[in-house]
Amino acid sequence: MPLGAHRRHRVHAKRLVRTGRASTREKLRRDDCDGRPRRVSSAPNLKPLCIRDLLLWFTCWTQQRSPWYKGHMTAGRSSPRRPSWLSLAAATAAGILLVGLVILSLLPGSVSIESHPSSAIVYVNGQPAGHTPLVLSGRGPAVLQVGVEMPGYSPWVVSTRVEPRSLTLLYASLSPMQASLTVESDPPGAAVRVNGREVGTTPIAGAEIAMGRHQLVLSMADHEDWRGEFDAAPGAQIAQRIGLRPLPAHLSLSASIGNGTASIDGQPAGQLPVLVDVEPGDRRVRIEAQGYRPWETLVHLSPNESHSLEADLQRPWPVNEEPVSPLAVVIENQALARPQSGLNRADVVYEALVEGGITRFLALYATQDAEVVGPVRSARHYFVYWANEYNAPLVNIGWSPQAGAAINATGIRSIDETRGSQGFWRTRDRAAPHNAYISTAGARSGLGDQVQAGSFGGLAYKTNQSPYRGTAVDTASVTYGGWNYVVEWKYESGSDEWIRSMERAPHVDAASGEPIRASNVLMQWVDSWPIPGDTEGRLEFDQVGRGRIIALVDGVAVEGVWSKPSLEDPTQYQDLEGNPIRLNAGPTWIQVLPLDGTLLLQNGGGNIASTGVGAEG
């Protein structure tokens, strides 16, 4: 109905009421509050009820249910009093409130999300929704999965139900992510402190550390403290692998003669007596004095340990005098005989082929004894002639027919287990014949009153320590002809010694477990061939005459010539100018090679020379 028409209709209705000529419809509107059933007019011009009609009906409806109305009707009044304008206003307000509640019941809810720190990413049901602070409206009724994330902070997740016409407040206090710290030390068991707080002992895995810079300290008894710093980023995995430095050991060195020089692991340690600080562990100590046998030992030192060593320097080397009562022992070199005992105590060692393509040793003991020597094996005739050069009794177990003839020809004394000589014993850790041993003291006791002065044959020793000049060599490899016997010598400049390997493995002494060392190594080529008619394939060596040598002395190779006028004369070793090759005081090894035996000399990994021609050139 148009507004003007509505107003005209309302004025007309009032006028009809005042004059008492109201139509049926107006009467119904006026009498609606009496509670009687409403009559519907059949007038063809009846129009729909307006808003005022609805409010009027609501007012009458509330009045009928009010205590005032019930009390008024109980008092006998036939009809209620017409509602006042105040009642009409109250009813109107109540209607508006009702409509508002209905509208509110249809409104969705909202979610307000804040975080510390702010600007974090908000996820709703797994989907990005914005950054904090954030208000999400038009939500609900529903259950929302709300997540708040920020780099470097632990995720914050909550499940919340959003109701209609409600405001849900969410506040995410984000916690910084922790870094993970792993600490290992060598040796393990060190106490670990971070920023002064102890966190455990190594190894430590997965310790939580706040982000930022931290101080790390590792402590362990008898080791220096390790200190350092590291930066921890959120979520970072930090690994520290630290080697702890042990406190040095204190080593006091002296010699029985009062003077001398000391070296530790090949490095000079000073004039004796001397007190030095060294790293703990196994340390090789060597003490030398002019004209005396070098003294050497292996000592184990613990961190912060104080230890004293006094070298008992033995008889002078034979510079102007001969050694007393030497012994020459035949020692086996088959694989089942290794490692041998006593080779590192010998003054001179020959290595030469025997039948079957294996080598055997002749070890000469002149200036010091050995408690265990062996395995002792049978002699060959060329060993007899070499022993005879030093006037040394031969220690052996059996001999070849040629060796027996050589013993008779030279008159050399033989200490032989098969001939009833005493002092030998056999071990149970090896099968015979690789288990026979003797001591130098036991061998000499078998000589009785027949002790005789010996010599160093044709070997000449330095009277001073001036080194040789020549082609520098740090590795020498020897191959015995067609036989698969490979010997290698490596030069150690700190100790001025050569370290022996056999079959590409360190050749060690069974008693000490240490590699075999030599101060001098002579490569001597000698013509050899199988003895005709010998069913065992034994060899003949042409020991008389001249041949080629290469001497390894002072880290250089010295070319020279060996010569032996007769079987009774000692072998002489001279350089190419005819001068005696003078050797350093210390063990000397003589590698006796067949003419086709090869020698490879190297320095710094490069080949210097390779030779297999052993004839004099």
C-alpha positions as CSV (number, residue, x, y, z in Angstrom):
1,M,0.0,0.0,0.0
2,P,1.4,3.4,-0.8
3,L,2.4,5.6,2.0
4,G,-0.2,8.3,1.3
5,A,-2.9,5.7,1.0
6,H,-1.9,4.1,4.2
7,R,-2.1,7.4,6.0
8,R,-5.5,8.2,4.5
9,H,-6.7,4.7,5.5
10,R,-5.5,5.3,9.1
11,V,-7.3,8.7,9.4
12,H,-10.5,7.2,7.9
13,A,-10.3,4.3,10.5
14,K,-10.0,6.8,13.3
15,R,-13.0,8.8,12.0
16,L,-15.1,5.7,11.8
17,V,-14.3,4.7,15.3
18,R,-15.3,8.0,16.7
19,T,-18.6,8.1,14.8
20,G,-19.3,4.5,15.5
21,R,-19.6,3.5,11.9
22,A,-16.6,1.4,11.6
23,S,-16.7,-1.4,9.1
24,T,-16.3,-5.0,9.9
25,R,-12.5,-4.9,9.2
26,E,-11.9,-1.8,11.3
27,K,-14.0,-3.4,14.1
28,L,-11.9,-6.5,14.0
29,R,-8.7,-4.4,14.3
30,R,-10.2,-2.4,17.2
31,D,-11.5,-5.5,19.0
32,D,-8.6,-7.8,18.4
33,C,-7.5,-7.4,22.0
34,D,-10.7,-8.8,23.5
35,G,-9.5,-12.3,22.9
36,R,-12.4,-13.4,20.9
37,P,-12.0,-15.4,17.6
38,R,-11.3,-13.2,14.8
39,R,-13.9,-12.9,12.1
40,V,-12.8,-12.7,8.5
41,S,-14.8,-10.3,6.4
42,S,-15.9,-11.5,3.0
43,A,-15.9,-8.0,1.7
44,P,-14.4,-8.0,-1.8
45,N,-12.3,-4.9,-1.1
46,L,-10.4,-6.5,1.9
47,K,-6.7,-5.6,1.8
48,P,-3.6,-7.2,3.4
49,L,-2.7,-6.3,6.9
50,C,0.1,-3.6,7.2
51,I,3.0,-3.5,9.6
52,R,0.8,-1.5,12.1
53,D,-1.6,-4.4,12.1
54,L,1.1,-6.8,13.0
55,L,2.4,-4.6,15.8
56,L,-1.1,-4.2,17.1
57,W,-1.6,-7.9,17.1
58,F,1.6,-8.5,18.9
59,T,0.7,-5.9,21.5
60,C,-2.7,-7.5,22.1
61,W,-1.0,-11.0,22.3
62,T,1.4,-9.9,24.9
63,Q,-1.3,-8.1,26.9
64,Q,-3.4,-11.2,27.0
65,R,-0.5,-13.1,28.6
66,S,0.4,-10.4,31.1
67,P,-0.6,-10.7,34.7
68,W,-2.3,-7.3,34.5
69,Y,-4.6,-8.6,31.8
70,K,-5.5,-11.8,33.7
71,G,-6.1,-9.8,36.9
72,H,-8.3,-7.4,35.0
73,M,-10.4,-10.1,33.5
74,T,-10.7,-11.8,36.8
75,A,-12.2,-8.7,38.3
76,G,-15.3,-9.1,36.1
77,R,-14.6,-6.7,33.4
78,S,-16.1,-7.9,30.2
79,S,-13.3,-6.5,28.0
80,P,-9.8,-5.2,28.6
81,R,-9.0,-1.6,28.5
82,R,-7.6,-0.3,25.3
83,P,-3.7,-0.4,25.5
84,S,-2.0,2.9,26.1
85,W,0.6,4.4,23.9
86,L,3.3,3.3,26.5
87,S,2.2,-0.3,26.1
88,L,2.3,0.0,22.4
89,A,5.8,1.4,22.5
90,A,7.0,-1.4,24.8
91,A,5.5,-4.0,22.5
92,T,7.1,-2.3,19.5
93,A,10.5,-2.4,21.2
94,A,10.1,-6.1,22.0
95,G,9.2,-6.8,18.5
96,I,12.3,-5.0,17.2
97,L,14.4,-7.0,19.7
98,L,12.8,-10.3,18.5
99,V,13.5,-9.4,14.9
100,G,17.1,-8.5,15.8
101,L,17.6,-11.8,17.6
102,V,16.3,-13.7,14.6
103,I,18.7,-11.8,12.4
104,L,21.6,-12.4,14.7
105,S,20.9,-16.1,14.8
106,L,21.5,-16.1,11.1
107,L,24.8,-14.1,11.3
108,P,28.2,-16.1,11.0
109,G,31.0,-15.9,13.6
110,S,34.5,-14.4,13.4
111,V,38.0,-15.4,14.5
112,S,40.7,-12.9,15.6
113,I,44.2,-14.3,15.5
114,E,47.3,-12.5,17.0
115,S,50.8,-13.8,17.6
116,H,54.1,-12.9,19.2
117,P,56.1,-12.1,17.3
118,S,53.7,-10.7,14.7
119,S,53.7,-11.1,10.9
120,A,53.5,-14.9,11.3
121,I,51.8,-16.9,8.6
122,V,48.3,-18.2,9.4
123,Y,47.0,-21.5,8.0
124,V,43.3,-22.4,8.3
125,N,42.6,-26.1,7.6
126,G,46.0,-26.3,5.9
127,Q,45.5,-23.4,3.5
128,P,47.4,-20.0,3.9
129,A,45.0,-17.3,5.1
130,G,47.3,-14.3,5.7
131,H,49.6,-12.9,8.4
132,T,49.0,-11.9,12.0
133,P,47.2,-9.9,13.2
134,L,44.3,-11.3,11.2
135,V,40.5,-11.3,11.6
136,L,38.6,-14.0,9.7
137,S,34.8,-13.2,9.4
138,G,32.0,-15.1,7.9
139,R,33.0,-18.3,9.7
140,G,30.9,-20.9,11.4
141,P,29.3,-22.8,12.7
142,A,32.4,-25.0,12.1
143,V,35.6,-26.5,13.6
144,L,38.7,-24.8,12.3
145,Q,42.3,-26.1,12.4
146,V,44.3,-22.9,12.8
147,G,48.1,-23.0,12.5
148,V,50.6,-20.2,13.0
149,E,54.1,-20.5,11.6
150,M,57.2,-18.3,11.4
151,P,60.7,-19.2,10.2
152,G,63.0,-20.0,13.2
153,Y,60.0,-20.7,15.5
154,S,58.2,-23.9,16.5
155,P,54.8,-24.2,14.7
156,W,51.7,-23.3,16.8
157,V,48.5,-25.3,16.0
158,V,45.1,-25.3,17.7
159,S,41.6,-26.7,16.8
160,T,38.7,-24.3,17.7
161,R,35.0,-24.3,17.2
162,V,33.5,-21.1,15.8
163,E,29.8,-20.4,16.8
164,P,27.4,-18.1,14.9
165,R,27.4,-14.4,16.0
166,S,30.5,-15.1,18.1
167,L,34.0,-13.7,18.1
168,T,36.8,-16.2,18.9
169,L,40.1,-14.7,20.0
170,L,43.3,-16.7,19.4
171,Y,46.8,-15.7,20.6
172,A,49.8,-17.7,19.5
173,S,53.0,-17.2,21.6
174,L,55.6,-18.7,19.3
175,S,58.7,-20.3,20.8
176,P,62.1,-20.1,19.1
177,M,63.2,-23.4,17.6
178,Q,66.2,-25.0,19.4
179,A,69.4,-26.0,17.6
180,S,70.8,-29.6,17.9
181,L,74.4,-30.0,19.1
182,T,76.5,-33.1,18.6
183,V,80.0,-33.2,20.1
184,E,82.6,-36.0,19.7
185,S,86.1,-36.0,21.0
186,D,89.3,-38.0,20.5
187,P,89.7,-39.6,23.0
188,P,86.1,-39.8,24.2
189,G,84.9,-39.1,27.7
190,A,85.6,-35.4,27.8
191,A,83.3,-33.1,29.9
192,V,81.4,-30.7,27.7
193,R,80.4,-27.2,28.9
194,V,78.3,-24.7,27.0
195,N,78.3,-21.2,28.3
196,G,79.7,-22.5,31.6
197,R,76.9,-25.1,32.0
198,E,77.9,-28.7,31.9
199,V,75.8,-30.7,29.4
200,G,77.5,-34.1,29.6
201,T,80.5,-36.1,28.4
202,T,81.4,-37.0,24.9
203,P,80.0,-38.4,22.7
204,I,76.9,-36.1,23.0
205,A,74.2,-36.3,20.4
206,G,71.1,-34.1,19.9
207,A,71.6,-31.7,22.8
208,E,69.1,-28.7,22.5
209,I,70.8,-25.4,22.2
210,A,69.1,-21.9,22.0
211,M,69.9,-19.8,19.0
212,G,72.8,-17.4,19.2
213,R,76.5,-17.5,19.8
214,H,77.8,-20.0,22.4
215,Q,81.1,-20.8,24.1
216,L,82.1,-24.5,24.1
217,V,84.7,-26.0,26.4
218,L,85.9,-29.6,26.5
219,S,87.9,-30.8,29.5
220,M,89.6,-34.1,30.2
221,A,92.2,-35.3,32.7
222,D,95.8,-35.1,31.4
223,H,94.7,-33.2,28.3
224,E,94.7,-29.5,27.5
225,D,91.3,-27.8,27.6
226,W,89.7,-27.1,24.2
227,R,87.9,-23.8,23.9
228,G,85.9,-22.5,20.9
229,E,82.8,-20.7,19.9
230,F,79.9,-21.5,17.5
231,D,76.8,-19.9,16.2
232,A,73.5,-21.7,16.5
233,A,70.7,-20.9,14.0
234,P,67.1,-22.0,14.7
235,G,66.7,-25.6,13.8
236,A,70.4,-26.0,12.8
237,Q,72.2,-29.3,13.4
238,I,75.7,-28.5,14.7
239,A,78.4,-31.2,14.8
240,Q,81.7,-30.6,16.5
241,R,84.5,-33.2,16.2
242,I,87.4,-32.3,18.4
243,G,90.8,-33.9,18.9
244,L,92.1,-33.2,22.4
245,R,95.8,-32.6,22.8
246,P,97.3,-34.6,25.7
247,L,99.6,-32.8,28.1
248,P,103.2,-33.5,27.2
249,A,105.3,-36.1,28.9
250,H,108.6,-35.1,30.5
251,L,111.6,-37.3,29.4
252,S,115.0,-37.1,31.0
253,L,117.8,-38.5,28.9
254,S,121.4,-39.3,29.8
255,A,124.2,-41.7,28.9
256,S,126.6,-43.9,31.0
257,I,129.6,-42.2,29.4
258,G,128.3,-38.7,30.3
259,N,128.0,-37.3,26.8
260,G,126.4,-38.0,23.5
261,T,123.4,-36.8,21.4
262,A,119.8,-37.9,21.6
263,S,117.0,-38.1,19.0
264,I,113.4,-38.9,19.5
265,D,111.4,-40.4,16.5
266,G,114.3,-39.3,14.3
267,Q,114.2,-35.7,15.4
268,P,117.2,-34.2,17.2
269,A,116.6,-33.7,21.0
270,G,119.9,-32.2,22.0
271,Q,123.2,-32.9,23.8
272,L,123.1,-35.2,26.8
273,P,122.0,-34.9,29.5
274,V,118.8,-33.3,28.4
275,L,115.2,-32.9,29.6
276,V,112.6,-32.7,26.9
277,D,108.8,-32.5,26.7
278,V,107.3,-34.9,24.1
279,E,103.9,-36.0,23.0
280,P,102.6,-39.0,24.8
281,G,102.6,-42.4,23.1
282,D,105.2,-44.8,21.8
283,R,108.4,-42.9,21.2
284,R,111.7,-44.2,19.7
285,V,114.7,-42.9,21.6
286,R,118.2,-43.1,20.1
287,I,121.4,-42.1,21.8
288,E,124.7,-41.9,20.0
289,A,128.3,-41.1,20.9
290,Q,131.4,-41.0,18.7
291,G,132.8,-44.4,18.3
292,Y,130.2,-46.2,20.5
293,R,127.4,-48.6,19.5
294,P,124.2,-46.6,19.1
295,W,121.7,-47.2,21.9
296,E,118.0,-47.4,21.0
297,T,114.8,-48.2,22.7
298,L,111.1,-47.8,22.4
299,V,109.3,-46.2,25.4
300,H,105.6,-45.7,26.0
301,L,104.8,-42.3,27.7
302,S,101.5,-41.3,29.2
303,P,100.2,-37.8,29.3
304,N,101.9,-35.6,31.9
305,E,104.3,-38.5,32.9
306,S,107.8,-37.9,34.0
307,H,110.3,-40.6,32.8
308,S,114.0,-41.0,32.9
309,L,116.3,-43.1,30.5
310,E,120.0,-43.7,30.9
311,A,121.7,-45.3,27.9
312,D,124.3,-47.9,28.7
313,L,126.6,-47.4,25.7
314,Q,128.5,-50.6,24.9
315,R,132.0,-51.2,23.6
316,P,133.3,-49.0,20.8
317,W,132.7,-50.1,17.3
318,P,135.8,-51.6,15.6
319,V,137.5,-48.5,14.3
320,N,140.9,-49.3,15.6
321,E,140.3,-52.6,17.5
322,E,138.7,-55.9,16.7
323,P,135.5,-57.2,18.3
324,V,135.7,-60.1,20.8
325,S,134.2,-63.6,20.2
326,P,131.9,-63.0,17.2
327,L,129.2,-65.6,16.3
328,A,127.7,-66.3,12.8
329,V,124.1,-67.8,13.0
330,V,122.3,-69.3,10.0
331,I,118.7,-68.0,10.2
332,E,115.7,-69.2,8.1
333,N,113.6,-66.9,5.9
334,Q,110.7,-68.9,4.7
335,A,107.3,-67.5,5.3
336,L,106.6,-70.0,8.1
337,A,109.8,-68.7,9.8
338,R,108.7,-65.0,9.9
339,P,109.0,-62.9,11.9
340,Q,112.5,-63.9,13.0
341,S,114.1,-63.1,16.3
342,G,117.4,-61.4,16.9
343,L,118.1,-59.9,13.4
344,N,117.9,-56.4,14.8
345,R,120.7,-57.2,17.2
346,A,123.2,-58.4,14.6
347,D,126.1,-56.3,13.4
348,V,126.3,-57.7,9.9
349,V,123.6,-59.7,8.1
350,Y,124.0,-61.5,4.7
351,E,121.0,-62.4,2.6
352,A,121.5,-64.9,-0.2
353,L,119.5,-67.5,-2.2
354,V,119.4,-71.1,-1.4
355,E,117.7,-73.9,-3.3
356,G,114.0,-73.6,-4.1
357,G,114.1,-69.9,-4.7
358,I,114.1,-68.8,-1.1
359,T,116.6,-66.8,0.8
360,R,118.5,-67.4,4.0
361,F,120.4,-65.2,6.4
362,L,123.8,-65.3,8.0
363,A,123.7,-63.0,11.0
364,L,127.0,-61.9,12.7
365,Y,126.9,-61.0,16.4
366,A,130.1,-59.2,17.5
367,T,129.3,-56.2,19.8
368,Q,126.1,-57.2,21.5
369,D,124.1,-60.2,22.6
370,A,120.7,-61.4,21.7
371,E,118.5,-63.4,24.1
372,V,116.6,-65.2,21.3
373,V,118.0,-65.9,17.8
374,G,116.3,-68.0,15.1
375,P,114.8,-70.0,13.7
376,V,118.2,-71.6,13.2
377,R,118.6,-73.7,10.0
378,S,121.2,-75.7,8.1
379,A,124.4,-74.1,6.6
380,R,125.5,-73.7,3.0
381,H,129.2,-73.6,1.9
382,Y,129.1,-69.9,0.9
383,F,127.9,-69.1,4.4
384,V,130.9,-70.9,5.8
385,Y,133.3,-68.8,3.8
386,W,131.6,-65.6,4.7
387,A,131.7,-66.5,8.4
388,N,135.3,-67.3,8.1
389,E,136.0,-63.8,6.9
390,Y,135.1,-62.6,10.5
391,N,136.8,-65.5,12.3
392,A,133.4,-66.3,13.7
393,P,132.2,-69.8,14.8
394,L,129.2,-71.0,12.8
395,V,125.8,-71.7,14.6
396,N,123.7,-74.0,12.5
397,I,121.5,-77.1,12.6
398,G,122.8,-79.4,9.9
399,W,124.6,-78.6,6.7
400,S,124.8,-79.4,3.0
401,P,127.5,-81.8,1.8
402,Q,129.3,-78.8,0.3
403,A,129.0,-76.9,3.6
404,G,130.5,-79.9,5.5
405,A,133.5,-79.9,3.1
406,A,133.9,-76.1,3.6
407,I,133.9,-76.5,7.4
408,N,136.6,-79.1,7.2
409,A,138.6,-77.0,4.7
410,T,138.5,-73.8,6.8
411,G,138.7,-75.4,10.3
412,I,135.9,-73.2,11.4
413,R,134.1,-74.2,14.7
414,S,130.5,-75.3,14.2
415,I,127.9,-75.2,16.9
416,D,125.4,-77.7,15.5
417,E,122.4,-79.2,17.3
418,T,122.6,-82.3,15.1
419,R,126.2,-82.8,16.4
420,G,125.2,-82.6,20.0
421,S,125.9,-79.0,20.7
422,Q,123.9,-77.5,23.6
423,G,121.9,-74.3,24.1
424,F,119.2,-74.9,21.5
425,W,115.5,-75.1,22.3
426,R,112.3,-75.5,20.3
427,T,109.0,-73.7,20.7
428,R,105.5,-75.1,20.3
429,D,104.0,-72.2,18.5
430,R,105.6,-73.3,15.2
431,A,106.0,-76.6,13.5
432,A,109.4,-78.1,13.0
433,P,111.9,-77.3,11.5
434,H,110.8,-73.7,11.8
435,N,110.9,-73.6,15.6
436,A,114.6,-74.0,16.7
437,Y,116.3,-71.1,18.6
438,I,119.4,-70.3,20.5
439,S,120.8,-67.3,22.5
440,T,124.2,-65.8,21.8
441,A,125.2,-66.4,25.5
442,G,124.1,-70.1,25.1
443,A,126.1,-70.4,21.9
444,R,129.2,-69.0,23.4
445,S,128.9,-71.2,26.4
446,G,129.3,-74.2,24.0
447,L,132.6,-72.9,22.9
448,G,134.2,-73.4,26.3
449,D,137.9,-72.3,26.2
450,Q,137.9,-72.1,22.4
451,V,136.8,-68.4,22.4
452,Q,138.7,-66.6,19.7
453,A,139.2,-63.0,18.7
454,G,137.2,-62.0,15.6
455,S,137.4,-59.2,13.0
456,F,135.1,-57.2,10.8
457,G,136.8,-58.7,7.7
458,G,136.9,-56.3,4.8
459,L,134.3,-53.8,6.1
460,A,135.7,-50.3,6.8
461,Y,134.0,-47.8,9.1
462,K,134.1,-44.1,9.3
463,T,136.4,-42.3,11.7
464,N,134.2,-39.2,11.5
465,Q,130.6,-38.5,10.7
466,S,131.0,-36.7,7.4
467,P,128.2,-37.9,5.1
468,Y,128.8,-39.3,1.6
469,R,127.9,-37.2,-1.5
470,G,126.2,-38.9,-4.4
471,T,122.8,-39.6,-6.0
472,A,120.1,-39.1,-3.4
473,V,118.0,-42.2,-2.8
474,D,115.0,-42.7,-0.5
475,T,113.8,-46.2,-1.7
476,A,115.7,-49.2,-3.0
477,S,113.8,-52.3,-4.2
478,V,115.6,-55.7,-4.7
479,T,114.2,-58.6,-6.7
480,Y,116.1,-61.9,-6.6
481,G,116.1,-62.9,-10.3
482,G,113.1,-64.9,-11.4
483,W,112.2,-65.7,-7.8
484,N,109.3,-63.8,-6.2
485,Y,111.4,-62.5,-3.3
486,V,111.1,-58.7,-3.1
487,V,113.0,-56.7,-0.5
488,E,112.6,-52.9,0.0
489,W,114.6,-50.4,2.0
490,K,113.3,-47.0,2.8
491,Y,115.6,-44.2,4.0
492,E,114.7,-42.3,7.2
493,S,116.6,-39.1,7.1
494,G,116.0,-38.2,10.8
495,S,117.8,-41.3,12.1
496,D,120.0,-41.8,9.0
497,E,118.8,-45.4,8.8
498,W,117.2,-47.7,6.3
499,I,113.9,-49.5,7.2
500,R,113.4,-52.9,5.7
501,S,110.2,-54.4,4.2
502,M,109.7,-57.9,2.9
503,E,107.1,-59.0,0.4
504,R,105.7,-55.4,0.6
505,A,105.1,-55.6,4.3
506,P,107.3,-54.2,7.2
507,H,109.9,-56.8,8.2
508,V,109.8,-56.8,12.0
509,D,111.7,-58.5,14.8
510,A,109.6,-61.0,16.7
511,A,111.1,-60.1,20.0
512,S,110.6,-56.4,19.9
513,G,107.9,-56.0,17.2
514,E,110.0,-53.2,15.7
515,P,110.9,-52.9,12.0
516,I,114.4,-54.1,11.1
517,R,116.8,-51.2,10.6
518,A,120.2,-50.8,9.0
519,S,122.8,-48.1,9.0
520,N,124.3,-49.3,5.7
521,V,123.0,-51.6,2.9
522,L,125.4,-53.1,0.3
523,M,124.0,-54.6,-2.9
524,Q,126.6,-57.2,-4.1
525,W,126.1,-59.1,-7.4
526,V,127.7,-62.5,-7.4
527,D,127.5,-65.1,-10.2
528,S,125.6,-68.2,-9.1
529,W,124.3,-71.4,-10.8
530,P,122.8,-74.8,-9.8
531,I,125.4,-77.3,-8.7
532,P,125.7,-80.0,-11.3
533,G,124.4,-83.4,-10.1
534,D,122.9,-82.0,-6.9
535,T,119.5,-83.6,-6.6
536,E,118.3,-80.8,-4.2
537,G,119.1,-78.0,-6.6
538,R,121.6,-76.3,-4.4
539,L,123.5,-73.4,-5.7
540,E,127.2,-72.5,-6.3
541,F,128.4,-69.0,-5.7
542,D,131.5,-67.6,-7.4
543,Q,132.9,-65.8,-4.3
544,V,136.4,-65.3,-5.7
545,G,137.0,-62.5,-8.1
546,R,135.5,-59.1,-8.7
547,G,132.0,-57.8,-9.0
548,R,129.7,-54.8,-8.8
549,I,128.3,-53.2,-5.7
550,I,126.1,-50.3,-4.8
551,A,126.3,-49.1,-1.3
552,L,123.4,-47.2,0.3
553,V,125.0,-44.9,2.9
554,D,123.8,-41.5,4.2
555,G,120.8,-41.5,1.9
556,V,122.9,-41.8,-1.3
557,A,123.9,-44.6,-3.6
558,V,127.6,-45.1,-4.0
559,E,128.8,-47.2,-7.0
560,G,131.8,-49.5,-6.3
561,V,133.5,-52.9,-6.8
562,W,133.9,-55.8,-4.5
563,S,137.0,-58.1,-4.7
564,K,138.1,-61.3,-3.1
565,P,141.4,-62.8,-4.2
566,S,140.8,-66.2,-2.6
567,L,138.4,-68.0,-0.3
568,E,140.7,-67.4,2.6
569,D,140.8,-63.6,2.0
570,P,138.2,-61.1,3.3
571,T,136.0,-59.3,0.7
572,Q,137.0,-55.7,0.1
573,Y,134.5,-53.0,-0.9
574,Q,135.8,-50.0,-2.8
575,D,134.3,-47.1,-4.7
576,L,135.0,-46.5,-8.4
577,E,138.2,-44.5,-7.5
578,G,139.6,-47.5,-5.5
579,N,139.0,-46.0,-2.0
580,P,137.5,-48.2,0.7
581,I,133.8,-47.5,1.1
582,R,133.6,-46.4,4.7
583,L,130.4,-47.3,6.5
584,N,128.4,-45.7,9.3
585,A,128.6,-47.2,12.8
586,G,125.6,-49.5,13.0
587,P,124.1,-52.6,11.5
588,T,125.2,-53.5,7.9
589,W,123.1,-55.6,5.6
590,I,124.7,-57.2,2.5
591,Q,122.1,-58.3,-0.2
592,V,123.9,-60.9,-2.3
593,L,122.2,-60.9,-5.6
594,P,122.5,-63.2,-8.7
595,L,123.7,-61.5,-11.8
596,D,120.1,-61.2,-13.1
597,G,118.9,-59.8,-9.7
598,T,117.4,-56.3,-10.2
599,L,117.7,-53.2,-8.1
600,L,115.3,-50.2,-8.5
601,L,116.4,-46.9,-7.0
602,Q,113.9,-44.1,-6.4
603,N,113.8,-40.7,-4.9
604,G,110.7,-38.6,-4.2
605,G,108.6,-41.2,-6.1
606,G,110.6,-41.0,-9.3
607,N,112.8,-43.7,-10.7
608,I,116.6,-42.9,-10.7
609,A,118.0,-46.2,-12.0
610,S,117.1,-49.8,-12.6
611,T,119.8,-52.3,-13.0
612,G,120.1,-56.0,-13.3
613,V,123.6,-56.3,-14.7
614,G,125.7,-57.4,-11.8
615,A,129.0,-58.0,-13.6
616,E,131.7,-55.4,-13.0
617,G,131.2,-52.5,-15.2
